[in-house]
Amino acid sequence: MYNQLMASLLILMLSTTLFSQDATKLFDRRGYLIQSAMNYGVDNGGYWDIPGHPKKIEKSMNIQVWDLDKDKDRKYYMVASDIEGYYEIKPGWQKGIRIDVAGGAPNMNKNGANIATWSKNSKEWQKFRFKHLGEGKFKIYTTSGMVVCLDGRKSVNGTNVHLWEDHEGAWMEWYLIDPSTKKPFIPVSIQPYSKSAPEFFQRNKDKTFIYDMQLAFVEGSKGTATVASVEGNVVKLNVTAEGIDHTNGQKVTKEFVLTLNHKDGKYINGNWDCMECGQGELRIEPDGRQVLTLSGEQHALDIILDIE
């Protein structure tokens, strides 16, 4: 029994190493809408969805597809795992929850194994590899080589999302859609950007940026930001943003200074005193927008460096 277990672990290690060679690098902690290739460019359907408009995402919630709405369970964040090329998928920026192969290890090679939510455990059944097929179309693989696909080769509202052996068909293919532009993520267009905080923000100090804060299942805030100062590795932005006052439900406009600390190639949100409250890298999106995403387990903040 011990020898069989060790052999199985060795096979898994070798397979994940082999599979990771054709994995597509995604922007760590970036949120996307996930739409079926059966619907992309045709209609507004086929998007990953958790049934019932939940106010909070908890474990053991099913993943299906449905026409797109504005619920926060429609956005999925990719978090780099400890296996190169594999990502954990966080639904709705809900703390401590991940997309999971229901039932774990015994179901990793089972056709029809369900895709659902579960508590974060960083096991192999919570890690997924994205293989780009071209023009923004992806297959999503597990560490065992199974593919995330649609039940019954259909994408009508309520169709279940599950695993199946790899084969060809639009029901096995997905697009990662930018929530704001509604355009697909195309990795061949990724461009690195200088990680020098002073250089970038100093050069753009006269420009107006878009500020877009999202919280886990709480309405966030949107507005604009301008550079207040750049001193060493510390950047300060003047932000004006409109959001909801959660004590009375009324819309309010607030002005404040957002501090960004640049350290070890990451920008860290200095307004929250912890690394998990917001960190990220500056990047150039396929459509040319320059975006800094700061994110942790409970918060996601986009500073879109796009001249208004």
N, C-alpha and C positions, 0 to 999 in steps of 0.2 A: 504494500500500500504506500509506504514511504517513497519507494523508488518511482512508483507511478505518479505520485504527487510532484516529485522533483522533476520528472520528465515533462509533465504538463506545464510546470512553471517555466522550464527552459524553452519549451516550444512557444509559449506566450511571449517570453522576452525576445526571442529571435524574430517572431512575427511582427511585434510592434516596432522593432528596429528596422525591419525590411519595409513595412508599410509606411513608416515615418519618412522614408526617402521621397515619396511622391505626395507628401502632405503639403498643403498650402499654408503659408504663414499669414495669420490674421492679425489685426490690430488687437493687442491684449486689452481686455476689459471694454471693448467697444460693443455697443448695442445694435442689433439688427432686427428687422422683421424677417421672418422666414416664410417664403412663399413657394408653393409647388410649381414646378416647371409646366405642369398641366394647365395652370392658370396664368402664369406670367405673360404679360402682353396681350392677354385675352379679356380678363375681367378682374374684379376686386376680390376674388375668392382664393381658397387654398392656403390661407395663412395659418401658421401654428396658433393654437388657441387652447386655453383652459376653460372648460364648460362652466357656464353659470355666472359670469361676471363677478368673480370672487373679490372681496375687499382685501383679502390677505391670502397669499399663496402658502399652502402647507404641504406636507408630504402626502404621497399617495393620491395626488390629483392627476387626472388623465390628460394626455395631449392628443388633440384632434385638429382638424382644419376647419376654418370658418371664414366667412366674409370679413374683411378688415373693419375694425372699429377703433375707438381711441382708448380702450381699456389698457391698463398698464401690464396686463399679462400677455400682451401681444409682442412685447420687445424682449429679446433674448441676448444676454451679454456673454461674450466669449472670454474665458479666463484661462490663461496658459497653465497647463498641468505640469507635473514633474516628469512627464514623458515628452521628449521633444516632438513637436508636430501635433500633439493632442491637446484638446481644450475641454475644460469643464464648461457646461452651459448653464448660466444662471438665469432663471425666468423672472422677468419683471423687476429685476434688481431687488429681489427678496433676500434678506439676510439668511444665510445658512441653508439655502435650498438649492438643489441642482436637478438637472434633467438626468434620468436614471433608466437603465434597463431593468424593468420591474422583475423582482425575484433574484437579481444578482447573478452570480457565477453559473448556477445550473441552467440559466436561460440564455447565456451569451451566444450559443450556436443554434438556438431554436427558432425556426421559422414561425413568425406570428408573436414572438415575445413582445410584450407591451412596452411602450415608452411613456413614462410618467414622471412625476416629481418625487423627490425623497430628500431626507436630510443629507447635507454634505458629509461625505465620508472619504472622498478622494480614492475610491476603489476603481478598478479597471472598468466596471460597468457604468462609471460616471465620466468617462473620458472618450472624446470623439475626435476623429480626424476628418478634415475637410479637403477633398480632392477637387481641384478646379478642372472642369472639362472644357472651358473656353467660354468667352463672352458672358462671364458672370454666373455660369451654371455650375453647380457642385453636386457631388455625392458625399454623403455623411456616413463614415464608417465607424464601427466600434473597434476596440482593440483586438477583437477576435476575427475581424474582417467581414462581419455582417453589415448590411446597409440599412439605414433608416428609410422607410418607404411608406406609401399609402396602402391601406387595406383595400383589396378588391380592385386595384388599378383604377380607382376613381377618386375624385376630389370634391364631391358635393359637400355641403355643410354637414358636419358631424362625422365625417369619415375619420376613422382611427389612424393614428401614426404608430407603426410598429417596426420590427426587424424582419429582414428576409435575406436569403442568399443573394449574392451579387449577380445581377443580370442587367440587361439594357431595357430602358423604358422611362418615359417622362415621369411616371409615378415614383421613380427612385431618385429623382433629381430635384434640386432646390436652388432658389436664389436668395441671397442675403441682401435685403433691401434696406437702404438708408432711410430711417424714419422721417427725416426732414425733407430730403429731396425726392424720395420714392424711386431713386435710381439704384441699380444693382451694384454691389461691390465687385470690382474687377481687379484682381491682384496684380495683373501685369502692368497696371497703371500706377502702382505704389511707388512713391519716390521718398527716399529718406530726406530728412531735413536736419539742419545744423542743430546740435543740442546745446549750443551756446545761448543761454537765456539772455545775457546782456546784448549780444549782437542782434538777435532777432527783434526783441522788444524795443531796443533803442532805435533800430532802423524803421520800426513801424509806430513810433510814439505819437505820430500825428493822425493815426487812423482810428476809426471806430470799429470795435469788434461786437459780435453778437454773443450774449451771455444766455445760457440755457441750462438751468439747474433742474435735476430730477431726483426725487427721493423715493424710497421704497414705499409704494402704495400711498403716497401723500402727494397732493398737487404741488409741483415745484414752482419755479419763478423764471421769468424771461425778461430780457432787457438788453442794455448795451454796456460796453466797458471801454475805457480809454486808459492809456498808460499814464500813471501818476509819476512814477519814478523808477529808475533802474540803478541799483547800487550793488556792485559786486555780483553775487549770485542771487540777490533778492530783487524781485520785481513786484511792484505794487500797482494795482489797477483800480481806477475809480469806476464803481458799478452803480448803475441805476436800473432797478428791476421791479417788475410788478408780480405779485403773487397773492396767495390767499392767507389771511390771518386765521390760523386754526382755532383761535379762541372764540371768534364770532362769525367766521365764514365769510367775512367781507374782503373785497379786494383792497390791497394796500400797495403803495409804491415806496420802496426804501432805497436810500443811497448809503453806500458803505465802501470801504477799501478792502479789496481782496489781495492777500499777500501770497506770492508764489516763490517758494524756495527751490533752487536748482541744486541737486545733489546726486552724484553717481549716475548721471544720465537721465534722471527723473525730475519732473516738476512735482513738488509737494505742496498741497494746499496748507498754507501757514495759518489759516483761520481756524482749522481744526487740529488739535494737538495730538495727532496720531497718524502714522503712516497709512493705516487702513481707511482713514476717513477721506483720502483723496490723493492719488498720485497717478502720473501717466507721462506719456511722451508726446512731443509735438510731431505731427505728420502732415503729409499732403494727400488729400483724398483724390480719387480718380477724376472728379470733376474740377479739380484745381483748388478747391477750398482748403485752407490751412486750418487744422483743427487741433486743439489741445484738449484731451479728455482726462479729467481727474476723477478717479473712481475708487471706491472701497466696497465693503460688504453692504453698506446701507445707502450710499450716496453715489450719484453720477452727475458730473458737471462737464458740459461742453462749452469751451470758449472758442467760438468759430471766428477765425481770423479772416474775415471776408469783408472787404470794404463795402459799406452800405451805399 
